[in-house]
Amino acid sequence: MIALRYPLLLLLLVPGLWAAWRASYRWGIPSARPTGRIARVLARALPAILMGLLVLAASGPELRRVLKGRAPVVDFAVVLDGSSSMRALDDGRESRWDAARRLLRTFILRRSDDRFALVLFSAHPVTLSPLSADHARLWGTLRRLNLDSRDDGTAIGSALMTAVRRLSESPARSRVILLLTDGAQNRGRVSPEEAASEARLCGIRIHTVLLGKPGAESLYPLEGGGQAWLKVDTDPETLHRIAAATGGEALAANDPAGLERSLAAIDHLEKTALPVDPPSEGEPLALWVLLAAALVALPLAADLARKRGRPRPSWTGAP
């Protein structure tokens, strides 16, 4: 596909072609009007063609080639809770942490044209991957992650603000933060509401997924062996507020199956987003257009050199 980098410069064609037609080059010998049909046509056409080629070269013609995955339909920032409470076994078999990583992999691989950034948080957020369309690399990063309880806590606001920064410079028309957490904020200086306000100003939606059942105890594996029933404070009202403030959805997942349904719902919602233009790269064609202009100018230059110094004939209307 041929595209122009500076299409507005084509407006110069109107005065340029008018001037070239009005002051057409006088083809033929200086003492007589061109009598041949080709000579008469060329006397009008060559200056106009030369002017058109020069204006076209100035407008920056490019050959556009489609590149898959370079300009995605949606840019996502996945914000994943890495606090120790993610060890909970809601179904008695698979921890929230393992279920989240497994189902995120499916979610990411299902959206082959989108880019993803990955932010892990507990007491502090850490960007594990900037926006990337390399889904295999993202899955490798998720697979190698391990929970570290030395810096435990839940800093939801700080993590969301980090995700907003990762998406703020994105050229995609749809930008989405996907927050997966099982607790209430108890660390960090930025509140979730402040981060949601910043996201709204940047045109970024936030979808939240609350893991675990609010107010209920969950089974946790103990480091020395065995298991215990523990309760973790949750704040579903805050998650609903930050999602609603940005036009997103607040979902809940009591077990891995519920998390899978929540991610499927978000996948369906974001398929309706306004698509961007097809990703492409441009190969400049101005040099070839200038070469064509030079070929057109050669006979004009040669004839002008031949006529140099000769008087202008009376038939041109010169004084």
C-alpha positions in Angstrom: 0.0 0.0 0.0 1.3 3.5 -0.9 0.9 6.1 1.8 2.1 9.7 2.2 3.9 11.0 5.2 3.0 14.6 4.5 -0.3 14.4 2.5 -1.2 18.1 3.0 1.7 19.1 0.7 -0.3 17.7 -2.2 -2.3 21.0 -2.0 0.7 22.5 -3.7 -0.3 20.7 -6.8 -3.1 23.2 -7.5 -1.0 26.3 -7.8 2.0 24.3 -9.2 0.1 22.7 -12.1 -1.6 26.0 -12.8 1.7 27.8 -13.1 3.2 25.0 -15.1 0.3 25.1 -17.6 0.3 28.9 -17.9 4.0 29.1 -18.4 4.4 25.9 -20.5 7.8 25.1 -21.9 8.1 26.1 -25.6 9.1 22.8 -27.2 10.7 22.9 -30.7 13.0 25.2 -32.7 12.9 28.8 -31.6 12.0 30.2 -35.0 8.8 28.2 -35.5 5.8 27.0 -33.5 5.9 23.2 -32.9 3.8 21.6 -35.6 3.9 18.0 -34.6 1.2 16.6 -32.3 3.7 15.0 -29.9 5.8 18.2 -29.7 2.7 20.2 -28.9 1.5 17.7 -26.2 5.0 17.5 -24.7 5.3 21.3 -24.6 2.3 21.4 -22.2 2.7 18.0 -20.4 6.4 17.8 -19.5 6.5 20.9 -17.2 3.3 19.8 -15.5 4.6 16.3 -15.0 7.8 17.6 -13.6 6.0 19.8 -11.2 3.7 17.0 -10.1 6.6 14.7 -9.4 8.4 17.3 -7.4 5.4 17.9 -5.2 4.8 14.2 -4.8 8.4 13.7 -3.7 8.0 16.5 -1.1 4.9 14.8 0.3 7.0 11.8 1.4 5.6 8.7 -0.4 6.1 5.4 1.3 5.4 1.8 0.6 3.6 0.5 3.7 4.1 -3.1 4.7 1.9 -4.7 7.4 3.8 -5.8 10.6 1.9 -8.1 12.9 2.0 -7.3 16.6 3.8 -3.9 16.4 0.8 -1.7 17.1 -1.7 -3.7 19.1 -5.4 -3.4 19.3 -5.2 -3.2 23.1 -2.3 -2.6 25.5 -2.6 -4.4 28.8 -0.8 -3.9 32.1 -1.3 -7.0 34.3 -1.0 -6.1 38.0 -0.6 -9.3 40.0 -0.7 -9.6 43.7 2.4 -11.4 45.0 1.7 -11.2 48.8 1.9 -14.4 50.9 -1.9 -14.7 51.0 -1.8 -15.8 47.4 -0.7 -19.2 48.7 -4.3 -19.9 49.7 -5.8 -23.2 48.4 -9.4 -22.1 47.6 -10.2 -25.5 46.0 -7.9 -27.5 48.2 -5.6 -28.3 45.3 -4.2 -25.3 43.5 -3.1 -22.1 45.1 -4.4 -18.7 44.0 -0.8 -17.9 42.8 -0.5 -20.9 40.6 -4.1 -20.6 39.3 -3.5 -16.9 38.4 -0.3 -17.6 36.5 -1.8 -20.5 34.7 -4.9 -18.7 33.6 -3.0 -15.5 32.8 -0.9 -17.5 30.3 -4.1 -18.6 28.6 -5.5 -15.1 28.6 -2.3 -13.6 27.1 -1.8 -16.3 24.4 -5.4 -15.9 23.3 -4.8 -12.2 22.5 -2.0 -12.7 20.0 -2.2 -9.1 18.6 -2.0 -7.3 22.0 0.9 -6.2 24.1 1.3 -6.8 27.8 3.2 -5.3 30.7 3.6 -7.2 33.9 3.7 -5.6 37.4 4.1 -7.7 40.5 3.4 -6.2 43.9 3.3 -6.9 47.5 4.5 -4.1 49.8 6.1 -2.5 46.8 5.4 -2.8 43.0 8.0 -4.1 40.6 7.8 -4.0 36.8 8.8 -7.4 35.6 8.2 -6.6 31.9 7.5 -3.5 30.0 4.9 -3.5 27.2 5.8 -6.5 25.0 4.2 -8.6 22.2 6.7 -11.4 23.0 4.1 -13.6 24.7 6.5 -16.6 25.1 8.9 -14.3 27.0 6.1 -13.1 29.2 5.0 -16.6 30.0 8.6 -17.5 30.9 8.7 -14.6 33.3 5.4 -15.7 34.9 6.6 -19.3 35.2 9.8 -18.4 37.0 8.1 -16.2 39.6 8.2 -17.3 43.2 6.4 -15.7 46.2 8.7 -14.0 48.6 7.2 -13.2 52.0 10.2 -11.1 53.3 8.6 -7.9 52.0 4.9 -8.8 52.6 1.9 -6.5 52.2 -0.6 -5.2 49.7 0.2 -1.9 48.0 -2.6 -1.7 45.5 -2.5 2.0 44.9 1.2 2.1 44.2 1.0 -0.9 41.9 -1.9 0.7 39.9 0.1 3.9 39.6 3.1 2.0 38.2 0.8 0.4 35.7 -0.6 3.8 34.7 3.0 5.0 34.0 3.7 1.9 31.8 0.6 2.6 29.7 0.7 6.5 29.6 2.9 6.6 26.6 1.2 3.8 24.7 0.0 4.7 21.2 -2.9 2.1 21.4 -6.4 3.5 21.3 -7.5 1.0 24.1 -5.3 0.7 27.2 -6.4 -1.6 30.1 -5.1 -2.4 33.5 -6.0 -5.9 34.8 -5.7 -6.1 38.6 -5.7 -9.5 40.4 -5.6 -9.3 44.1 -6.9 -11.2 47.2 -6.5 -8.5 49.8 -7.1 -4.9 51.0 -4.5 -2.2 50.8 -2.3 -2.1 53.9 0.9 -0.7 52.5 2.0 2.2 50.2 1.5 5.9 50.1 -0.8 6.0 47.1 -4.5 5.1 47.6 -6.3 3.0 45.0 -8.7 5.9 44.4 -5.9 8.3 43.6 -4.4 5.8 41.1 -7.9 5.2 39.5 -8.3 9.0 39.1 -4.9 9.2 37.3 -5.9 6.3 35.1 -9.2 8.0 34.2 -7.4 11.1 33.2 -5.1 9.1 30.9 -8.1 7.3 29.3 -7.1 3.9 30.9 -9.7 1.4 32.0 -9.2 -0.8 35.1 -10.7 -4.3 35.4 -10.4 -5.8 38.9 -10.6 -9.4 39.9 -10.9 -10.2 43.6 -9.5 -13.7 44.5 -11.1 -15.6 47.3 -14.4 -15.1 49.1 -14.8 -11.9 51.2 -15.2 -12.6 54.9 -14.4 -16.4 54.6 -11.5 -18.4 55.8 -9.2 -20.1 53.3 -6.8 -23.0 53.6 -3.1 -22.0 53.7 -0.1 -24.3 53.5 2.4 -23.9 56.4 6.1 -23.6 55.8 6.9 -26.4 58.3 4.3 -28.7 56.8 0.5 -29.0 57.2 -2.2 -26.6 56.5 -4.3 -24.0 58.5 -7.5 -22.1 58.0 -6.8 -18.3 57.9 -8.8 -15.2 57.0 -7.4 -12.3 55.0 -9.0 -8.9 55.0 -10.5 -8.0 51.6 -12.0 -4.7 50.3 -14.4 -5.5 47.4 -16.0 -2.1 47.7 -12.8 -0.3 46.8 -12.2 -2.6 43.9 -15.7 -1.8 42.6 -15.1 1.9 43.0 -11.8 2.0 41.1 -13.3 -0.1 38.3 -16.4 2.0 38.0 -14.4 5.2 38.0 -12.5 4.1 34.9 -15.3 2.4 33.0 -14.0 -1.1 33.9 -15.6 -4.1 35.5 -15.2 -5.5 39.0 -15.3 -9.3 39.1 -14.9 -11.9 41.8 -13.3 -15.3 41.7 -13.8 -17.7 44.6 -11.7 -20.5 43.1 -9.7 -21.2 39.9 -12.8 -21.9 37.9 -14.2 -18.5 39.0 -10.9 -16.8 38.0 -11.1 -18.5 34.6 -14.7 -17.2 34.1 -13.6 -13.7 35.1 -10.7 -13.6 32.7 -12.9 -14.9 29.9 -15.4 -12.1 30.7 -12.7 -9.5 30.4 -11.4 -11.1 27.2 -14.9 -10.7 25.8 -15.3 -7.1 26.9 -12.0 -6.0 25.3 -12.8 -7.7 22.0 -15.2 -4.8 21.4 -12.6 -2.1 21.7 -12.0 0.2 18.8 -9.2 -1.2 16.7 -6.1 0.7 15.7 -4.9 1.0 12.1 -3.1 -2.1 10.8 0.5 -2.0 12.1 3.0 -1.3 9.3 6.4 0.1 8.5 7.2 2.4 5.6 9.9 2.3 2.9 10.6 5.8 1.5 9.9 6.2 -2.2 10.9 9.8 -2.6 14.2 8.9 -4.1 12.5 7.0 -6.9 10.1 9.8 -7.5 13.0 12.3 -7.8 14.7 9.9 -10.2 11.6 10.0 -12.4 11.6 13.8 -12.2 15.2 13.9 -13.3 14.4 11.7 -16.3 11.5 14.1 -17.2 13.8 17.1 -16.8 16.6 15.7 -18.9 15.0 16.5 -22.4 13.9 19.9 -21.1 17.4 20.7 -19.9 19.0 19.4 -23.1 16.6 21.5 -25.3 17.1 24.6 -23.1 20.9 24.2 -23.5 20.5 24.0 -27.3 18.4 27.1 -27.4 20.5 29.1 -25.0 21.4 32.6 -26.4 18.9 32.4 -29.2 16.1 35.1 -29.4 12.7 34.1 -28.4 10.4 33.6 -31.4 7.5 36.0 -32.0 4.9 33.2 -31.8 5.6 32.8 -28.0 4.1 36.3 -27.5 7.4 37.7 -26.1 8.1 41.4 -26.5 
